[in-house]
Amino acid sequence: MTRTEAKKAISAGRVTVNGEAMKTGSLHVNEDTVALDGQPVCYRRFFYIMLHKPAGYVCANRDSRSKTVFDLLPADYQKKDLFVCGRLDKDTTGLVLITNNGELAHRLLAPKKDVFKEYLVTLRDKVSEEDIQLLEKGILLRDGLHCKPAFFEPMASNYGLLRISEGKFHQIKRMFAALGNEVTALHRRSIHGLTLDPALPEGKCRYLTDQEIISLESVE
Ligand code: URA
C-alpha cells in the first residue's frame, strides 16, 4: 500500500491502532498494534538495506557528477529519510548499510563504541611483520592524527583482512600511505558481525533479516 492509499484508508476509518480508529492522517505509530479492516498489518518504522556496492558509485543521497548508491535501489526500496550508515569511497566495493534509523547509525558510527569493520585490502607492496605491529600499536597518519589499533591478517604477501574500529575519511588508504604502501583495492566485508551476503551480486541489495537486525542492535 502506498502512503496516499494509507492516508485514504485512515480517513475512511478503516485503520485502527490498538482497536481504536486512527483519527489523524499521521502515519507515525510506534510499537502499537495496527489493523486494516480489522486485520493486523505488519508495520515497519525502520528499514535496513544491505547493498553490495560496486566501484564507481558514491555514498551520498545526491551527487551532481557521479552515480550514487541510491541509484542502485529498486523503486520499492526508495523510502524517505534513508541514508548510508558508514560511507565507502567511490572506488571501494562491498557492504553498505542503508537505513532510516538514525539512532542505530549513531551507535554504530560513534568512535567510542569501538564497532569493528572488516576490509579485504590489496596493496601495491608486501605488508611486513613490522607493518602489522605498527598497525596494532596505532598508526600515526601523515597529518598527525593517531589511529586506534588495527588488526591485519595476511592472506598473501600484499593482501589480507584488516579489522578497524574507526571510520576517518580515507582511513585505510591513509594508514597504508603512512607505512609507505598504497591500497590498490578495498572491499568491506562486514560491519559489527553483519557480513555481506555472498549470494548478493555486485549492485544488488536486500533487506536485512530480523536476525541480522537483532545482531546490529546489540551494539550498546
Ligand atoms: N577506508 C578507506 O580508505 N576507504 C574506504 O572506502 C573505507 C575505509
Residues whose N, C-alpha, C, O or C-beta is under 5 A from the ligand:
A	BS01	URA	R87 L88 D89 T92 H170 Q171 I172 K173 R174
